[in-house]
């Protein structure tokens, strides 16, 4: 069963550009992972600066492989001090999603 992850990343204003660059690198690497169906980056609108990630994996094993990957571990080690708040992560199981092309 696919697993969706919604993550909100709130960088400190002075680290906005560096955080975006790190996230774009994560996107490039993560899209090529076995078991990854989607890895999309958004910038939030409204109060406060926030990046939003939408991730979709084929199963829990693919999620765990992503979290164990060298690029994910490097991202976490690099950006930890750049964030204004802990990353908010929500997991969900799709009920009705469009087919993959």
Buried (B, 14 or more C-beta within 10 A) or exposed (E): EBBBBEBBBBBBEEBBEBBBEBBEBBBEBBEEBEBBBBBEBEEEEEEEBBBBBEBBBBEEEBBEBBEEBEBBEBBEEEBEEBBBEEBEEEEEEEEEEEEEE
